[in-house]
Amino acid sequence: MSHQFLSPGPLPASLQLTPEGQLKHFLTIEGIPPLLLEAILDRAEQFIDIPSKKQRKAPLLRGKTVVNLFFENSTRTRTTFELAAQRLSADIINLDIRTSATAKGESLLDTIRNLEAMDVDMFVIRHQHSGAAHFLARYCSPEISVINAGDGNHSHPTQAMLDMLTIRQYKKEFPPLKVAIVGDIRHSRVARSQIHALNTLCAGEVRVIGPRTLIPAGIEKMGVNVFHDLDEGLDDVDVVIMLRLQNERMETALLPSAHEYYKRYGLTQDALKCAKSDAIVMHPGPANRGVEIDSEVADGSQSVIMQQVTNGIAVRMAIMSMVIASQAELHS
Ligand code: CP
């Protein structure tokens, strides 16, 4: 598995966009024009605005079959994709990888070929290897859309979009905002996607904060300012995004101890005072309380962490409905 922060390779725009510039697949934020990102957020808002539970089931994916392929554990992403598909009236299958033929050595490509033979319309894939979603988009039938639900340490684009929706709900406009992303930047697919999204949407300043061992060299090229001191980095920011220490992706010990990390980089109520008084606190989850964030902050009045989770359904409904609409146009 690659532990490089950089992309598994340049993605030709034609792989994820149609000739008309619509979403065919949703693999990475990189290369998606700002108007299209805004269109996803606007569409998600429409799903949020549906007033009653009775009316919220839309027929946009009726007759379509979506397969959730989660080769890595998930609570939020898998469940919200499932709910999103159900609310769009799709048939949704959750392939249990542990009991599937993958456990007997079947390759990803063979699994895909067999699912294609069942006439599916969309794959939602999470995989421990960077580039898995791109691979699938390249080799699956042209009538199927692929959505990346997180690949290795490369990309988690739907997470970034639900984060952008949450920021827009609380802060309205991106250009005046200072946003700090704190923690294990090196191993974070979420951070990478958030940085692309924030810069595409013209956020005023994007900062990354963390120890030298957890910030990849050359990350400034992505359009961020680097800080190694938490208080300095949080000074006057509007949005604080905390990240989990991804021990499962660390090949060697990159930190003295979780306790030492918490002392220097854990978000406590005291540390949060360095940010603007109305700053919002975000975390993609799962959160390690007492490692990167104090419970008082995670559950406090500035936390919008549960709103992020709720927004995951509308954002995923928006993206799924957009890729299916563009497929219909392509093949009509
Ligand atoms: N944020 C996120 O990807 O959470 P899960 O691992 O629970 O899906």
py3Dmol code that shows the C-alpha trace and the ligand (Angstrom):
import py3Dmol

protein = """\
ATOM      1  CA  MET A   1       0.000   0.000   0.000  1.00  0.00           C
ATOM      2  CA  SER A   2       1.264   3.474  -0.875  1.00  0.00           C
ATOM      3  CA  HIS A   3       1.857   5.831   2.036  1.00  0.00           C
ATOM      4  CA  GLN A   4       2.656   8.805  -0.170  1.00  0.00           C
ATOM      5  CA  PHE A   5       0.373  11.771   0.361  1.00  0.00           C
ATOM      6  CA  LEU A   6       0.561  12.705  -3.284  1.00  0.00           C
ATOM      7  CA  SER A   7      -1.981  11.446  -5.801  1.00  0.00           C
ATOM      8  CA  PRO A   8      -1.581   7.960  -7.365  1.00  0.00           C
ATOM      9  CA  GLY A   9      -1.284   9.774 -10.708  1.00  0.00           C
ATOM     10  CA  PRO A  10      -2.808  12.593 -12.700  1.00  0.00           C
ATOM     11  CA  LEU A  11      -6.447  11.939 -13.422  1.00  0.00           C
ATOM     12  CA  PRO A  12      -7.622  12.835 -16.922  1.00  0.00           C
ATOM     13  CA  ALA A  13     -10.681  15.084 -16.432  1.00  0.00           C
ATOM     14  CA  SER A  14     -12.473  12.957 -19.042  1.00  0.00           C
ATOM     15  CA  LEU A  15     -12.427  10.022 -16.604  1.00  0.00           C
ATOM     16  CA  GLN A  16     -14.773  11.733 -14.166  1.00  0.00           C
ATOM     17  CA  LEU A  17     -16.528  14.378 -16.288  1.00  0.00           C
ATOM     18  CA  THR A  18     -18.658  14.010 -19.425  1.00  0.00           C
ATOM     19  CA  PRO A  19     -17.759  16.042 -22.554  1.00  0.00           C
ATOM     20  CA  GLU A  20     -20.432  18.529 -21.358  1.00  0.00           C
ATOM     21  CA  GLY A  21     -18.645  18.873 -18.012  1.00  0.00           C
ATOM     22  CA  GLN A  22     -21.157  16.904 -15.925  1.00  0.00           C
ATOM     23  CA  LEU A  23     -20.198  14.311 -13.298  1.00  0.00           C
ATOM     24  CA  LYS A  24     -19.863  10.832 -14.788  1.00  0.00           C
ATOM     25  CA  HIS A  25     -18.037   9.446 -11.750  1.00  0.00           C
ATOM     26  CA  PHE A  26     -17.051  11.163  -8.489  1.00  0.00           C
ATOM     27  CA  LEU A  27     -13.478  10.123  -7.744  1.00  0.00           C
ATOM     28  CA  THR A  28     -11.612  13.194  -6.519  1.00  0.00           C
ATOM     29  CA  ILE A  29     -12.210  16.918  -5.960  1.00  0.00           C
ATOM     30  CA  GLU A  30      -9.076  17.695  -7.983  1.00  0.00           C
ATOM     31  CA  GLY A  31     -10.002  19.167 -11.368  1.00  0.00           C
ATOM     32  CA  ILE A  32     -13.702  19.712 -10.628  1.00  0.00           C
ATOM     33  CA  PRO A  33     -14.580  23.313 -11.559  1.00  0.00           C
ATOM     34  CA  PRO A  34     -15.928  25.610  -8.809  1.00  0.00           C
ATOM     35  CA  LEU A  35     -19.349  25.943 -10.460  1.00  0.00           C
ATOM     36  CA  LEU A  36     -19.808  22.177 -10.379  1.00  0.00           C
ATOM     37  CA  LEU A  37     -18.817  21.987  -6.688  1.00  0.00           C
ATOM     38  CA  GLU A  38     -21.323  24.757  -5.968  1.00  0.00           C
ATOM     39  CA  ALA A  39     -23.973  22.912  -7.991  1.00  0.00           C
ATOM     40  CA  ILE A  40     -23.452  19.839  -5.764  1.00  0.00           C
ATOM     41  CA  LEU A  41     -23.886  21.999  -2.647  1.00  0.00           C
ATOM     42  CA  ASP A  42     -27.002  23.668  -4.091  1.00  0.00           C
ATOM     43  CA  ARG A  43     -28.523  20.312  -5.000  1.00  0.00           C
ATOM     44  CA  ALA A  44     -27.781  18.991  -1.496  1.00  0.00           C
ATOM     45  CA  GLU A  45     -29.524  22.037   0.006  1.00  0.00           C
ATOM     46  CA  GLN A  46     -32.622  21.173  -2.022  1.00  0.00           C
ATOM     47  CA  PHE A  47     -32.712  17.713  -0.458  1.00  0.00           C
ATOM     48  CA  ILE A  48     -32.290  19.227   3.012  1.00  0.00           C
ATOM     49  CA  ASP A  49     -35.156  21.632   2.339  1.00  0.00           C
ATOM     50  CA  ILE A  50     -37.666  18.825   1.762  1.00  0.00           C
ATOM     51  CA  PRO A  51     -39.971  19.569   4.688  1.00  0.00           C
ATOM     52  CA  SER A  52     -41.487  16.300   5.884  1.00  0.00           C
ATOM     53  CA  LYS A  53     -40.241  12.760   6.286  1.00  0.00           C
ATOM     54  CA  LYS A  54     -43.139  11.535   4.096  1.00  0.00           C
ATOM     55  CA  GLN A  55     -42.059  13.690   1.133  1.00  0.00           C
ATOM     56  CA  ARG A  56     -38.356  13.092   1.290  1.00  0.00           C
ATOM     57  CA  LYS A  57     -38.294   9.954  -0.839  1.00  0.00           C
ATOM     58  CA  ALA A  58     -37.464  11.084  -4.405  1.00  0.00           C
ATOM     59  CA  PRO A  59     -37.857   8.802  -7.456  1.00  0.00           C
ATOM     60  CA  LEU A  60     -34.602   9.914  -9.126  1.00  0.00           C
ATOM     61  CA  LEU A  61     -32.885   6.491  -8.879  1.00  0.00           C
ATOM     62  CA  ARG A  62     -36.005   4.328  -9.199  1.00  0.00           C
ATOM     63  CA  GLY A  63     -35.116   1.130 -11.061  1.00  0.00           C
ATOM     64  CA  LYS A  64     -31.376   1.683 -10.476  1.00  0.00           C
ATOM     65  CA  THR A  65     -29.136  -0.656  -8.505  1.00  0.00           C
ATOM     66  CA  VAL A  66     -26.329   0.644  -6.312  1.00  0.00           C
ATOM     67  CA  VAL A  67     -23.657  -1.634  -4.822  1.00  0.00           C
ATOM     68  CA  ASN A  68     -21.748  -0.547  -1.713  1.00  0.00           C
ATOM     69  CA  LEU A  69     -18.254  -2.109  -1.836  1.00  0.00           C
ATOM     70  CA  PHE A  70     -16.570  -1.353   1.483  1.00  0.00           C
ATOM     71  CA  PHE A  71     -13.192  -3.091   1.728  1.00  0.00           C
ATOM     72  CA  GLU A  72     -12.448  -0.959   4.830  1.00  0.00           C
ATOM     73  CA  ASN A  73     -14.542  -0.343   7.929  1.00  0.00           C
ATOM     74  CA  SER A  74     -17.016   2.513   8.009  1.00  0.00           C
ATOM     75  CA  THR A  75     -19.915   3.747  10.097  1.00  0.00           C
ATOM     76  CA  ARG A  76     -20.854   7.171   8.712  1.00  0.00           C
ATOM     77  CA  THR A  77     -20.006   6.885   5.018  1.00  0.00           C
ATOM     78  CA  ARG A  78     -21.509   3.474   4.373  1.00  0.00           C
ATOM     79  CA  THR A  79     -24.710   4.168   6.294  1.00  0.00           C
ATOM     80  CA  THR A  80     -25.313   7.583   4.742  1.00  0.00           C
ATOM     81  CA  PHE A  81     -24.701   6.217   1.236  1.00  0.00           C
ATOM     82  CA  GLU A  82     -27.243   3.512   1.994  1.00  0.00           C
ATOM     83  CA  LEU A  83     -29.808   5.995   3.310  1.00  0.00           C
ATOM     84  CA  ALA A  84     -29.143   8.333   0.382  1.00  0.00           C
ATOM     85  CA  ALA A  85     -29.733   5.534  -2.130  1.00  0.00           C
ATOM     86  CA  GLN A  86     -32.935   4.495  -0.349  1.00  0.00           C
ATOM     87  CA  ARG A  87     -34.217   8.074  -0.285  1.00  0.00           C
ATOM     88  CA  LEU A  88     -33.614   8.248  -4.041  1.00  0.00           C
ATOM     89  CA  SER A  89     -35.655   5.019  -4.433  1.00  0.00           C
ATOM     90  CA  ALA A  90     -32.710   2.884  -5.631  1.00  0.00           C
ATOM     91  CA  ASP A  91     -32.159  -0.769  -4.847  1.00  0.00           C
ATOM     92  CA  ILE A  92     -29.021  -0.923  -2.698  1.00  0.00           C
ATOM     93  CA  ILE A  93     -26.816  -3.927  -2.011  1.00  0.00           C
ATOM     94  CA  ASN A  94     -24.152  -3.897   0.709  1.00  0.00           C
ATOM     95  CA  LEU A  95     -21.620  -6.507  -0.332  1.00  0.00           C
ATOM     96  CA  ASP A  96     -20.159  -7.967   2.851  1.00  0.00           C
ATOM     97  CA  ILE A  97     -16.504  -8.182   1.835  1.00  0.00           C
ATOM     98  CA  ARG A  98     -15.596 -10.434   4.779  1.00  0.00           C
ATOM     99  CA  THR A  99     -18.035 -13.139   3.626  1.00  0.00           C
ATOM    100  CA  SER A 100     -17.695 -12.457  -0.119  1.00  0.00           C
ATOM    101  CA  ALA A 101     -15.520 -14.380  -2.599  1.00  0.00           C
ATOM    102  CA  THR A 102     -12.810 -11.731  -1.996  1.00  0.00           C
ATOM    103  CA  ALA A 103     -11.960 -13.804   1.075  1.00  0.00           C
ATOM    104  CA  LYS A 104     -11.285 -16.762  -1.269  1.00  0.00           C
ATOM    105  CA  GLY A 105      -8.879 -14.681  -3.362  1.00  0.00           C
ATOM    106  CA  GLU A 106     -11.180 -13.272  -6.061  1.00  0.00           C
ATOM    107  CA  SER A 107      -9.666 -10.136  -7.602  1.00  0.00           C
ATOM    108  CA  LEU A 108     -11.407  -6.759  -7.546  1.00  0.00           C
ATOM    109  CA  LEU A 109     -11.784  -6.904 -11.329  1.00  0.00           C
ATOM    110  CA  ASP A 110     -13.414 -10.341 -11.241  1.00  0.00           C
ATOM    111  CA  THR A 111     -15.768  -9.206  -8.488  1.00  0.00           C
ATOM    112  CA  ILE A 112     -16.713  -6.201 -10.617  1.00  0.00           C
ATOM    113  CA  ARG A 113     -17.283  -8.288 -13.754  1.00  0.00           C
ATOM    114  CA  ASN A 114     -19.650 -10.561 -11.814  1.00  0.00           C
ATOM    115  CA  LEU A 115     -21.576  -7.627 -10.343  1.00  0.00           C
ATOM    116  CA  GLU A 116     -21.796  -6.040 -13.810  1.00  0.00           C
ATOM    117  CA  ALA A 117     -23.430  -9.249 -15.012  1.00  0.00           C
ATOM    118  CA  MET A 118     -26.180  -8.526 -12.450  1.00  0.00           C
ATOM    119  CA  ASP A 119     -26.934  -5.243 -14.284  1.00  0.00           C
ATOM    120  CA  VAL A 120     -25.877  -2.774 -11.579  1.00  0.00           C
ATOM    121  CA  ASP A 121     -25.770   0.984 -12.241  1.00  0.00           C
ATOM    122  CA  MET A 122     -23.416   2.370  -9.604  1.00  0.00           C
ATOM    123  CA  PHE A 123     -20.507   1.259  -7.443  1.00  0.00           C
ATOM    124  CA  VAL A 124     -19.673   3.074  -4.213  1.00  0.00           C
ATOM    125  CA  ILE A 125     -16.201   1.928  -3.220  1.00  0.00           C
ATOM    126  CA  ARG A 126     -14.025   2.338  -0.144  1.00  0.00           C
ATOM    127  CA  HIS A 127     -10.645   0.654  -0.375  1.00  0.00           C
ATOM    128  CA  GLN A 128      -7.407   0.644   1.595  1.00  0.00           C
ATOM    129  CA  HIS A 129      -5.370   1.154  -1.584  1.00  0.00           C
ATOM    130  CA  SER A 130      -4.981   4.632  -3.073  1.00  0.00           C
ATOM    131  CA  GLY A 131      -6.245   4.639  -6.650  1.00  0.00           C
ATOM    132  CA  ALA A 132      -8.791   1.808  -6.246  1.00  0.00           C
ATOM    133  CA  ALA A 133     -11.762   3.977  -7.273  1.00  0.00           C
ATOM    134  CA  HIS A 134      -9.898   5.275 -10.337  1.00  0.00           C
ATOM    135  CA  PHE A 135      -9.043   1.698 -11.308  1.00  0.00           C
ATOM    136  CA  LEU A 136     -12.695   0.725 -11.074  1.00  0.00           C
ATOM    137  CA  ALA A 137     -13.833   3.731 -13.136  1.00  0.00           C
ATOM    138  CA  ARG A 138     -11.301   2.876 -15.845  1.00  0.00           C
ATOM    139  CA  TYR A 139     -12.208  -0.782 -16.137  1.00  0.00           C
ATOM    140  CA  CYS A 140     -15.914  -1.066 -15.369  1.00  0.00           C
ATOM    141  CA  SER A 141     -18.635  -0.910 -18.017  1.00  0.00           C
ATOM    142  CA  PRO A 142     -19.115   2.641 -19.402  1.00  0.00           C
ATOM    143  CA  GLU A 143     -22.756   2.569 -18.290  1.00  0.00           C
ATOM    144  CA  ILE A 144     -21.807   2.293 -14.608  1.00  0.00           C
ATOM    145  CA  SER A 145     -20.870   5.229 -12.358  1.00  0.00           C
ATOM    146  CA  VAL A 146     -18.265   4.953  -9.619  1.00  0.00           C
ATOM    147  CA  ILE A 147     -18.244   7.027  -6.442  1.00  0.00           C
ATOM    148  CA  ASN A 148     -15.140   7.097  -4.282  1.00  0.00           C
ATOM    149  CA  ALA A 149     -16.006   6.579  -0.607  1.00  0.00           C
ATOM    150  CA  GLY A 150     -12.334   6.863   0.440  1.00  0.00           C
ATOM    151  CA  ASP A 151      -9.201   5.308  -1.116  1.00  0.00           C
ATOM    152  CA  GLY A 152      -6.066   4.774   0.962  1.00  0.00           C
ATOM    153  CA  ASN A 153      -4.623   8.110   1.991  1.00  0.00           C
ATOM    154  CA  HIS A 154      -5.509   9.685  -1.359  1.00  0.00           C
ATOM    155  CA  SER A 155      -9.041  11.025  -1.499  1.00  0.00           C
ATOM    156  CA  HIS A 156     -12.419  11.129   0.272  1.00  0.00           C
ATOM    157  CA  PRO A 157     -14.345  13.525  -1.935  1.00  0.00           C
ATOM    158  CA  THR A 158     -17.890  13.041  -0.601  1.00  0.00           C
ATOM    159  CA  GLN A 159     -16.594  13.727   2.933  1.00  0.00           C
ATOM    160  CA  ALA A 160     -15.032  16.971   1.713  1.00  0.00           C
ATOM    161  CA  MET A 161     -18.305  18.002   0.068  1.00  0.00           C
ATOM    162  CA  LEU A 162     -20.364  17.394   3.198  1.00  0.00           C
ATOM    163  CA  ASP A 163     -17.762  19.414   5.083  1.00  0.00           C
ATOM    164  CA  MET A 164     -18.078  22.261   2.538  1.00  0.00           C
ATOM    165  CA  LEU A 165     -21.858  22.166   2.895  1.00  0.00           C
ATOM    166  CA  THR A 166     -21.545  22.409   6.666  1.00  0.00           C
ATOM    167  CA  ILE A 167     -19.107  25.328   6.432  1.00  0.00           C
ATOM    168  CA  ARG A 168     -21.379  27.136   3.960  1.00  0.00           C
ATOM    169  CA  GLN A 169     -24.401  26.642   6.229  1.00  0.00           C
ATOM    170  CA  TYR A 170     -22.633  28.275   9.189  1.00  0.00           C
ATOM    171  CA  LYS A 171     -20.345  30.797   7.471  1.00  0.00           C
ATOM    172  CA  LYS A 172     -22.209  31.575   4.182  1.00  0.00           C
ATOM    173  CA  GLU A 173     -19.227  32.595   1.981  1.00  0.00           C
ATOM    174  CA  PHE A 174     -15.805  30.971   1.511  1.00  0.00           C
ATOM    175  CA  PRO A 175     -13.557  33.908   0.497  1.00  0.00           C
ATOM    176  CA  PRO A 176     -13.392  35.622   3.927  1.00  0.00           C
ATOM    177  CA  LEU A 177     -12.673  32.380   5.800  1.00  0.00           C
ATOM    178  CA  LYS A 178      -9.531  31.154   7.520  1.00  0.00           C
ATOM    179  CA  VAL A 179      -9.717  27.394   7.935  1.00  0.00           C
ATOM    180  CA  ALA A 180      -7.304  25.284  10.023  1.00  0.00           C
ATOM    181  CA  ILE A 181      -6.947  21.519   9.518  1.00  0.00           C
ATOM    182  CA  VAL A 182      -5.223  19.998  12.545  1.00  0.00           C
ATOM    183  CA  GLY A 183      -3.465  16.680  13.087  1.00  0.00           C
ATOM    184  CA  ASP A 184      -2.353  13.736  11.004  1.00  0.00           C
ATOM    185  CA  ILE A 185      -2.275  15.446   7.617  1.00  0.00           C
ATOM    186  CA  ARG A 186       0.204  12.925   6.202  1.00  0.00           C
ATOM    187  CA  HIS A 187      -2.154   9.964   6.274  1.00  0.00           C
ATOM    188  CA  SER A 188      -5.413  11.824   5.747  1.00  0.00           C
ATOM    189  CA  ARG A 189      -7.410  11.398   2.535  1.00  0.00           C
ATOM    190  CA  VAL A 190      -9.966  13.729   4.116  1.00  0.00           C
ATOM    191  CA  ALA A 191      -7.421  16.560   4.509  1.00  0.00           C
ATOM    192  CA  ARG A 192      -6.278  16.237   0.925  1.00  0.00           C
ATOM    193  CA  SER A 193      -9.848  16.446  -0.410  1.00  0.00           C
ATOM    194  CA  GLN A 194     -10.742  19.307   1.937  1.00  0.00           C
ATOM    195  CA  ILE A 195      -7.688  21.311   0.811  1.00  0.00           C
ATOM    196  CA  HIS A 196      -8.660  20.908  -2.861  1.00  0.00           C
ATOM    197  CA  ALA A 197     -12.287  21.819  -2.136  1.00  0.00           C
ATOM    198  CA  LEU A 198     -11.469  24.863   0.012  1.00  0.00           C
ATOM    199  CA  ASN A 199      -9.014  26.219  -2.548  1.00  0.00           C
ATOM    200  CA  THR A 200     -11.405  25.566  -5.453  1.00  0.00           C
ATOM    201  CA  LEU A 201     -14.135  27.431  -3.565  1.00  0.00           C
ATOM    202  CA  CYS A 202     -11.658  30.285  -2.898  1.00  0.00           C
ATOM    203  CA  ALA A 203     -11.414  30.081   0.903  1.00  0.00           C
ATOM    204  CA  GLY A 204      -9.321  33.015   2.171  1.00  0.00           C
ATOM    205  CA  GLU A 205      -6.628  30.907   3.862  1.00  0.00           C
ATOM    206  CA  VAL A 206      -6.154  27.198   4.449  1.00  0.00           C
ATOM    207  CA  ARG A 207      -3.771  26.220   7.256  1.00  0.00           C
ATOM    208  CA  VAL A 208      -2.473  22.822   8.262  1.00  0.00           C
ATOM    209  CA  ILE A 209      -1.262  22.319  11.815  1.00  0.00           C
ATOM    210  CA  GLY A 210       0.636  19.353  13.204  1.00  0.00           C
ATOM    211  CA  PRO A 211       4.000  17.874  14.160  1.00  0.00           C
ATOM    212  CA  ARG A 212       6.680  17.739  11.438  1.00  0.00           C
ATOM    213  CA  THR A 213       6.364  13.943  11.257  1.00  0.00           C
ATOM    214  CA  LEU A 214       2.682  14.174  10.315  1.00  0.00           C
ATOM    215  CA  ILE A 215       2.897  16.938   7.716  1.00  0.00           C
ATOM    216  CA  PRO A 216       4.212  15.825   4.311  1.00  0.00           C
ATOM    217  CA  ALA A 217       7.096  17.774   2.804  1.00  0.00           C
ATOM    218  CA  GLY A 218       6.025  20.105   0.008  1.00  0.00           C
ATOM    219  CA  ILE A 219       2.400  20.348   1.080  1.00  0.00           C
ATOM    220  CA  GLU A 220       2.622  24.150   0.633  1.00  0.00           C
ATOM    221  CA  LYS A 221       2.335  23.441  -3.112  1.00  0.00           C
ATOM    222  CA  MET A 222      -1.279  22.463  -2.477  1.00  0.00           C
ATOM    223  CA  GLY A 223      -1.980  26.042  -1.369  1.00  0.00           C
ATOM    224  CA  VAL A 224      -1.763  25.823   2.417  1.00  0.00           C
ATOM    225  CA  ASN A 225       0.217  27.555   5.155  1.00  0.00           C
ATOM    226  CA  VAL A 226       1.965  25.191   7.570  1.00  0.00           C
ATOM    227  CA  PHE A 227       2.067  25.624  11.370  1.00  0.00           C
ATOM    228  CA  HIS A 228       3.676  23.384  13.970  1.00  0.00           C
ATOM    229  CA  ASP A 229       2.349  25.291  16.978  1.00  0.00           C
ATOM    230  CA  LEU A 230      -1.369  24.785  17.712  1.00  0.00           C
ATOM    231  CA  ASP A 231      -2.053  28.184  19.304  1.00  0.00           C
ATOM    232  CA  GLU A 232      -0.298  30.068  16.493  1.00  0.00           C
ATOM    233  CA  GLY A 233      -2.094  28.082  13.831  1.00  0.00           C
ATOM    234  CA  LEU A 234      -5.516  28.569  15.419  1.00  0.00           C
ATOM    235  CA  ASP A 235      -5.069  32.324  15.789  1.00  0.00           C
ATOM    236  CA  ASP A 236      -8.154  34.102  14.393  1.00  0.00           C
ATOM    237  CA  VAL A 237      -9.489  31.147  12.369  1.00  0.00           C
ATOM    238  CA  ASP A 238     -13.189  30.740  11.516  1.00  0.00           C
ATOM    239  CA  VAL A 239     -13.208  26.963  11.115  1.00  0.00           C
ATOM    240  CA  VAL A 240     -11.207  24.307  12.990  1.00  0.00           C
ATOM    241  CA  ILE A 241     -11.163  20.826  11.444  1.00  0.00           C
ATOM    242  CA  MET A 242      -9.659  18.144  13.696  1.00  0.00           C
ATOM    243  CA  LEU A 243      -8.310  14.885  12.267  1.00  0.00           C
ATOM    244  CA  ARG A 244      -7.841  11.456  13.782  1.00  0.00           C
ATOM    245  CA  LEU A 245      -4.376  10.009  14.313  1.00  0.00           C
ATOM    246  CA  GLN A 246      -4.408   7.216  11.711  1.00  0.00           C
ATOM    247  CA  ASN A 247      -2.282   4.668  13.526  1.00  0.00           C
ATOM    248  CA  GLU A 248      -3.299   1.944  11.066  1.00  0.00           C
ATOM    249  CA  ARG A 249      -1.523   3.849   8.255  1.00  0.00           C
ATOM    250  CA  MET A 250       1.687   4.569  10.192  1.00  0.00           C
ATOM    251  CA  GLU A 251       4.470   2.157   9.267  1.00  0.00           C
ATOM    252  CA  THR A 252       6.762   3.422  12.019  1.00  0.00           C
ATOM    253  CA  ALA A 253       6.273   5.311  15.283  1.00  0.00           C
ATOM    254  CA  LEU A 254       5.897   8.935  14.227  1.00  0.00           C
ATOM    255  CA  LEU A 255       4.955  10.274  17.660  1.00  0.00           C
ATOM    256  CA  PRO A 256       6.362   9.874  21.172  1.00  0.00           C
ATOM    257  CA  SER A 257       2.929   8.940  22.626  1.00  0.00           C
ATOM    258  CA  ALA A 258      -0.778   9.722  22.316  1.00  0.00           C
ATOM    259  CA  HIS A 259      -0.566  11.547  25.660  1.00  0.00           C
ATOM    260  CA  GLU A 260       2.290  13.775  24.422  1.00  0.00           C
ATOM    261  CA  TYR A 261       0.356  14.440  21.205  1.00  0.00           C
ATOM    262  CA  TYR A 262      -2.736  15.501  23.159  1.00  0.00           C
ATOM    263  CA  LYS A 263      -0.683  17.924  25.244  1.00  0.00           C
ATOM    264  CA  ARG A 264       0.634  19.678  22.116  1.00  0.00           C
ATOM    265  CA  TYR A 265      -2.120  19.250  19.533  1.00  0.00           C
ATOM    266  CA  GLY A 266      -5.298  18.160  21.349  1.00  0.00           C
ATOM    267  CA  LEU A 267      -8.163  20.644  20.931  1.00  0.00           C
ATOM    268  CA  THR A 268      -9.216  21.719  24.420  1.00  0.00           C
ATOM    269  CA  GLN A 269     -11.549  24.567  25.340  1.00  0.00           C
ATOM    270  CA  ASP A 270      -8.442  26.593  26.234  1.00  0.00           C
ATOM    271  CA  ALA A 271      -6.762  26.032  22.864  1.00  0.00           C
ATOM    272  CA  LEU A 272     -10.018  26.836  21.056  1.00  0.00           C
ATOM    273  CA  LYS A 273      -9.927  30.345  22.586  1.00  0.00           C
ATOM    274  CA  CYS A 274      -7.148  31.186  20.069  1.00  0.00           C
ATOM    275  CA  ALA A 275      -9.690  30.878  17.238  1.00  0.00           C
ATOM    276  CA  LYS A 276     -12.458  33.420  16.591  1.00  0.00           C
ATOM    277  CA  SER A 277     -15.122  33.371  19.296  1.00  0.00           C
ATOM    278  CA  ASP A 278     -17.690  32.131  16.750  1.00  0.00           C
ATOM    279  CA  ALA A 279     -15.393  29.547  15.148  1.00  0.00           C
ATOM    280  CA  ILE A 280     -16.975  26.198  14.363  1.00  0.00           C
ATOM    281  CA  VAL A 281     -15.307  22.896  15.276  1.00  0.00           C
ATOM    282  CA  MET A 282     -15.477  19.994  12.831  1.00  0.00           C
ATOM    283  CA  HIS A 283     -14.277  16.390  12.771  1.00  0.00           C
ATOM    284  CA  PRO A 284     -14.954  13.823  10.022  1.00  0.00           C
ATOM    285  CA  GLY A 285     -15.063  11.016  12.594  1.00  0.00           C
ATOM    286  CA  PRO A 286     -14.326   8.646  14.089  1.00  0.00           C
ATOM    287  CA  ALA A 287     -13.020  10.939  16.839  1.00  0.00           C
ATOM    288  CA  ASN A 288     -10.515   9.815  19.455  1.00  0.00           C
ATOM    289  CA  ARG A 289     -11.583  11.709  22.539  1.00  0.00           C
ATOM    290  CA  GLY A 290      -8.628  12.626  24.725  1.00  0.00           C
ATOM    291  CA  VAL A 291      -6.186  12.109  21.816  1.00  0.00           C
ATOM    292  CA  GLU A 292      -6.985  14.818  19.251  1.00  0.00           C
ATOM    293  CA  ILE A 293     -10.054  16.398  20.838  1.00  0.00           C
ATOM    294  CA  ASP A 294     -11.407  16.938  24.332  1.00  0.00           C
ATOM    295  CA  SER A 295     -14.968  15.744  24.987  1.00  0.00           C
ATOM    296  CA  GLU A 296     -15.913  19.207  26.253  1.00  0.00           C
ATOM    297  CA  VAL A 297     -15.095  20.602  22.773  1.00  0.00           C
ATOM    298  CA  ALA A 298     -16.456  17.665  20.753  1.00  0.00           C
ATOM    299  CA  ASP A 299     -19.824  17.998  22.528  1.00  0.00           C
ATOM    300  CA  GLY A 300     -19.623  21.768  23.080  1.00  0.00           C
ATOM    301  CA  SER A 301     -21.609  24.663  21.631  1.00  0.00           C
ATOM    302  CA  GLN A 302     -19.104  25.338  18.813  1.00  0.00           C
ATOM    303  CA  SER A 303     -19.080  21.737  17.606  1.00  0.00           C
ATOM    304  CA  VAL A 304     -20.938  21.002  14.337  1.00  0.00           C
ATOM    305  CA  ILE A 305     -19.761  17.399  14.150  1.00  0.00           C
ATOM    306  CA  MET A 306     -23.255  15.861  14.196  1.00  0.00           C
ATOM    307  CA  GLN A 307     -24.423  18.347  11.558  1.00  0.00           C
ATOM    308  CA  GLN A 308     -21.618  17.031   9.329  1.00  0.00           C
ATOM    309  CA  VAL A 309     -23.008  13.514   9.718  1.00  0.00           C
ATOM    310  CA  THR A 310     -26.565  14.639   8.894  1.00  0.00           C
ATOM    311  CA  ASN A 311     -25.333  16.548   5.840  1.00  0.00           C
ATOM    312  CA  GLY A 312     -23.682  13.380   4.556  1.00  0.00           C
ATOM    313  CA  ILE A 313     -27.077  12.043   3.440  1.00  0.00           C
ATOM    314  CA  ALA A 314     -28.074  15.106   1.378  1.00  0.00           C
ATOM    315  CA  VAL A 315     -24.626  15.486  -0.189  1.00  0.00           C
ATOM    316  CA  ARG A 316     -24.531  11.833  -1.207  1.00  0.00           C
ATOM    317  CA  MET A 317     -28.095  12.085  -2.589  1.00  0.00           C
ATOM    318  CA  ALA A 318     -26.947  15.081  -4.632  1.00  0.00           C
ATOM    319  CA  ILE A 319     -23.889  13.341  -6.051  1.00  0.00           C
ATOM    320  CA  MET A 320     -25.679  10.055  -6.787  1.00  0.00           C
ATOM    321  CA  SER A 321     -28.529  11.832  -8.575  1.00  0.00           C
ATOM    322  CA  MET A 322     -26.096  13.937 -10.616  1.00  0.00           C
ATOM    323  CA  VAL A 323     -23.980  11.012 -11.839  1.00  0.00           C
ATOM    324  CA  ILE A 324     -27.080   9.014 -12.784  1.00  0.00           C
ATOM    325  CA  ALA A 325     -28.534  12.007 -14.669  1.00  0.00           C
ATOM    326  CA  SER A 326     -25.321  12.476 -16.646  1.00  0.00           C
ATOM    327  CA  GLN A 327     -25.155   8.744 -17.462  1.00  0.00           C
ATOM    328  CA  ALA A 328     -28.719   8.939 -18.770  1.00  0.00           C
ATOM    329  CA  GLU A 329     -27.721  11.842 -21.050  1.00  0.00           C
ATOM    330  CA  LEU A 330     -24.560  10.083 -22.227  1.00  0.00           C
ATOM    331  CA  HIS A 331     -26.345   6.893 -23.196  1.00  0.00           C
ATOM    332  CA  SER A 332     -29.643   8.353 -24.523  1.00  0.00           C
TER     333      SER A 332
END
"""
ligand_1 = """\
8
CP
N -15.723 10.119 8.025
C -15.709 8.816 7.693
O -15.277 8.429 6.602
O -16.234 8.006 8.648
P -16.441 6.420 8.482
O -15.070 5.799 8.447
O -17.248 5.984 9.672
O -17.153 6.199 7.188
"""
view = py3Dmol.view(width=600, height=400)
view.addModel(protein, "pdb")
view.setStyle({"model": 0}, {"cartoon": {"style": "trace"}})
view.addModel(ligand_1, "xyz")
view.setStyle({"model": 1}, {"stick": {}})
view.zoomTo()
view.show()
